[in-house]
Amino acid sequence: MSEYKNDRRQFEVADRLEDILPDIKVATQEQTTAQPEARGFELLARIWLTMIACYGVFLTSMIATLGSSGKALLSIVVSIVYVAVFFSVGRIIVAQNPDQTSSPLDRDGRLMTHFGPMDRKAVYGQIVVVPAAVAFFGLAVSVIIALQGAGS
């Protein structure tokens, strides 16, 4: 405790709050640039269909493999509802955009992101990698259970 008694720091005391706050300068109209509003996801329909197909493969393989158990089937049905809600909400949001133009991937083969433009292969890779891994997982589980059942 003695080491803290000797460590006395001097702190400045402010009379007003404005004395301790940094100066904030408000940007003028000329300094701000308006960004265009993006109402859609700017993704191709093929990407959406690929994601839906991947989740369909996963859920179908789970039903085929684990559907005989009532508890497992209930979990799979709940998952189907969540997937349906996920894609339905996305569809509803896109439908709110009047007169949607084609995707930038169709026009110039690039999609502008926060970190810069991405080409078509990078967009497909980043968006479809997780659904494809989920579909592969579902198929792998089905194969493993089938092989384990055949070996018994």
Secondary structure, DSSP 8 states (H G I E B T S, - for coil): -HHHHS--------SSGGGTS-------GGG--------S----HHHHHHHHHHHHHHHHHHHHHHTTSHHHHHHHHHHHHHHHHHHHHHHHHHHTSSS----HHHHTSEEEETTEEEEHHHHHHHHHHHHHHHHHHHHHHHHHHHHHHHH-
